[in-house]
Amino acid sequence: MLSSKVKSVVFKVAIVLVVFSTGVLFANVSQVYAVKSSKVKFKSVAELELITAESTALIGLVDPNTKNFAFSVSNKSFDGFNSALQKEHFNDNYLESDKYPNTTFTGRIIDDIDFKKYGIYTIRVKGMFKIKGITREELIKGTIEVSSGGIKLNSAFSVLLSDYEIRIPRIVNQKIAPEIQISIQAELELTTIK
């Protein structure tokens, strides 16, 4: 178990990482929801191969007052794949993870939600999704469960590789789907920024 001092330092480092990697500032905010645990999965269902990988390294914040959010995940944190070579190609050839280390999503919850009222809310979020240096506006649906312990986020959506200039060589185009399915589950806790 981490001491409160260590937790405070870890939280402040996480805020700096989110702000730095996403470019979003949370000015004049005293309390935010910060990611406590997460699972980000992606799946490619192609004619000749199924590829799945997941990461538990999502960091992010949600401001309950403005409904702004910022999330970031390290591309190299994904594990799974069907082989070590496949993971290497994912990082080196497709996402160019040394040059573009994170995938980010920043924006705002556009539906009404009362963070003080417990329950499950169906929401839409609109923001800027950034993969491999390409930024596109996306509208994504999901749910938020508000409880005494914080909030839980769930979402499933897909992205077209061509939208983010991720090119698949002809030799493997039957092994990698042009549209990738993504699911996100995250638990966030209310934290005071000092």
C-alpha positions as CSV (number, residue, x, y, z in Angstrom):
1,M,0.0,0.0,0.0
2,L,1.4,3.4,-0.9
3,S,1.7,6.1,1.7
4,S,-0.4,9.3,1.3
5,K,2.8,11.3,0.5
6,V,3.8,8.8,-2.3
7,K,0.3,8.8,-3.6
8,S,0.3,12.6,-3.8
9,V,3.6,12.6,-5.7
10,V,2.3,9.9,-8.1
11,F,-0.9,11.9,-8.7
12,K,1.0,15.1,-9.4
13,V,3.3,13.3,-11.8
14,A,0.2,11.8,-13.5
15,I,-1.4,15.3,-13.9
16,V,1.8,16.6,-15.4
17,L,1.9,13.7,-17.8
18,V,-1.7,14.2,-18.9
19,V,-1.3,17.9,-19.3
20,F,2.0,17.6,-21.1
21,S,0.9,14.8,-23.5
22,T,-2.5,16.2,-24.3
23,G,-1.9,19.9,-24.1
24,V,-5.0,20.4,-22.1
25,L,-4.9,22.7,-19.0
26,F,-7.1,22.3,-16.0
27,A,-6.9,25.8,-14.7
28,N,-8.7,26.9,-11.5
29,V,-9.7,23.3,-10.7
30,S,-9.7,22.1,-7.1
31,Q,-11.1,18.6,-7.6
32,V,-10.9,16.2,-10.6
33,Y,-11.6,12.6,-11.2
34,A,-8.3,10.8,-11.9
35,V,-7.8,7.4,-13.4
36,K,-7.2,4.8,-10.6
37,S,-7.3,1.6,-12.8
38,S,-8.0,1.0,-16.4
39,K,-8.1,-1.5,-19.3
40,V,-7.8,-0.3,-22.9
41,K,-8.2,-3.1,-25.5
42,F,-8.0,-3.1,-29.2
43,K,-9.0,-5.8,-31.7
44,S,-8.3,-6.3,-35.4
45,V,-10.7,-8.9,-36.9
46,A,-9.3,-9.6,-40.4
47,E,-9.9,-12.3,-42.9
48,L,-6.9,-14.4,-42.0
49,E,-6.0,-13.3,-38.4
50,L,-7.4,-12.0,-35.2
51,I,-5.1,-9.6,-33.3
52,T,-5.8,-8.4,-29.8
53,A,-3.8,-6.4,-27.3
54,E,-4.5,-4.4,-24.1
55,S,-3.0,-1.9,-21.8
56,T,-3.6,-1.0,-18.2
57,A,-1.5,2.2,-18.4
58,L,-4.2,4.8,-19.3
59,I,-3.8,8.0,-17.4
60,G,-6.4,10.8,-17.4
61,L,-8.6,13.4,-15.7
62,V,-12.2,14.4,-15.8
63,D,-13.3,17.8,-14.5
64,P,-16.8,17.3,-13.0
65,N,-17.6,21.1,-13.2
66,T,-16.7,21.8,-16.9
67,K,-17.1,18.1,-18.1
68,N,-13.7,18.5,-19.8
69,F,-11.4,15.4,-20.0
70,A,-8.0,14.4,-21.1
71,F,-6.7,10.9,-21.5
72,S,-3.4,9.4,-22.6
73,V,-2.0,5.9,-23.1
74,S,1.5,4.9,-23.9
75,N,1.6,2.9,-27.2
76,K,4.4,0.7,-26.0
77,S,2.3,-0.3,-23.0
78,F,0.1,-2.7,-25.1
79,D,0.6,-6.4,-24.6
80,G,-1.0,-9.4,-26.1
81,F,-0.6,-9.7,-29.9
82,N,0.1,-13.1,-31.5
83,S,3.9,-12.8,-31.4
84,A,6.7,-10.6,-30.2
85,L,7.3,-9.7,-33.9
86,Q,3.7,-8.5,-34.2
87,K,4.2,-6.2,-31.2
88,E,7.4,-4.9,-32.7
89,H,5.7,-4.1,-36.1
90,F,2.9,-2.4,-34.2
91,N,5.3,-0.1,-32.4
92,D,7.9,0.4,-35.2
93,N,6.0,0.3,-38.5
94,Y,2.4,1.2,-37.7
95,L,2.3,3.6,-34.8
96,E,5.9,4.7,-34.9
97,S,5.9,4.7,-31.1
98,D,9.4,6.1,-30.7
99,K,8.3,9.2,-32.6
100,Y,4.7,9.3,-31.3
101,P,4.8,7.6,-27.9
102,N,1.2,8.3,-26.8
103,T,-2.3,8.1,-28.1
104,T,-4.5,10.8,-26.6
105,F,-8.1,11.9,-26.4
106,T,-9.1,15.3,-25.1
107,G,-12.5,17.0,-25.2
108,R,-15.8,17.4,-23.3
109,I,-18.8,15.3,-22.2
110,I,-21.6,16.8,-24.3
111,D,-24.5,15.3,-22.5
112,D,-25.9,16.4,-19.1
113,I,-24.6,14.5,-16.1
114,D,-25.0,15.2,-12.4
115,F,-21.7,14.0,-10.8
116,K,-23.5,14.3,-7.4
117,K,-26.3,11.9,-8.2
118,Y,-25.5,8.2,-8.2
119,G,-26.5,6.2,-11.2
120,I,-25.5,5.1,-14.7
121,Y,-25.5,7.7,-17.5
122,T,-25.4,7.2,-21.2
123,I,-23.1,9.8,-22.6
124,R,-21.5,11.2,-25.8
125,V,-18.1,12.7,-25.7
126,K,-16.7,15.0,-28.4
127,G,-13.0,15.7,-28.7
128,M,-9.7,15.4,-30.4
129,F,-8.3,11.9,-30.9
130,K,-4.6,11.8,-31.7
131,I,-2.9,8.8,-33.1
132,K,0.5,8.8,-34.7
133,G,0.6,12.6,-34.8
134,I,-2.7,12.8,-36.6
135,T,-5.5,14.6,-34.8
136,R,-9.1,14.1,-35.7
137,E,-12.4,15.2,-34.1
138,E,-14.3,12.1,-32.9
139,L,-17.8,11.7,-31.3
140,I,-17.8,8.6,-29.0
141,K,-20.6,7.0,-27.0
142,G,-20.2,5.4,-23.6
143,T,-21.5,5.2,-20.1
144,I,-20.5,6.7,-16.8
145,E,-21.5,5.1,-13.5
146,V,-21.4,7.6,-10.6
147,S,-21.0,6.1,-7.1
148,S,-19.7,6.9,-3.7
149,G,-16.3,5.5,-4.8
150,G,-15.9,7.6,-7.8
151,I,-16.9,7.0,-11.4
152,K,-16.6,4.1,-13.9
153,L,-16.2,4.8,-17.6
154,N,-17.1,2.3,-20.3
155,S,-16.9,2.8,-24.1
156,A,-16.6,0.7,-27.2
157,F,-15.9,2.3,-30.6
158,S,-13.8,1.8,-33.8
159,V,-11.3,3.8,-35.8
160,L,-10.3,3.5,-39.4
161,L,-6.6,3.1,-39.8
162,S,-6.7,5.2,-43.0
163,D,-8.1,8.2,-40.9
164,Y,-4.8,8.2,-39.0
165,E,-2.5,7.5,-42.0
166,I,-1.7,4.0,-40.8
167,R,-0.8,2.1,-43.9
168,I,-0.9,-1.6,-44.1
169,P,1.5,-3.3,-46.5
170,R,-0.3,-5.3,-49.3
171,I,1.5,-8.5,-48.2
172,V,-0.4,-8.4,-44.8
173,N,-3.6,-6.7,-45.7
174,Q,-5.7,-9.9,-45.1
175,K,-4.2,-10.2,-41.6
176,I,-4.9,-6.6,-40.4
177,A,-8.4,-5.1,-40.4
178,P,-8.8,-1.6,-41.9
179,E,-11.1,-0.8,-38.9
180,I,-9.9,-1.4,-35.4
181,Q,-12.3,-2.0,-32.5
182,I,-11.4,-0.3,-29.2
183,S,-12.9,-0.7,-25.8
184,I,-12.1,1.3,-22.6
185,Q,-12.9,0.5,-19.0
186,A,-11.6,2.9,-16.3
187,E,-12.3,3.6,-12.7
188,L,-11.6,7.2,-11.5
189,E,-11.5,8.6,-8.1
190,L,-12.2,12.1,-6.9
191,T,-9.0,13.8,-6.0
192,T,-8.1,17.2,-4.7
193,I,-5.5,19.2,-6.5
194,K,-3.3,21.2,-4.2
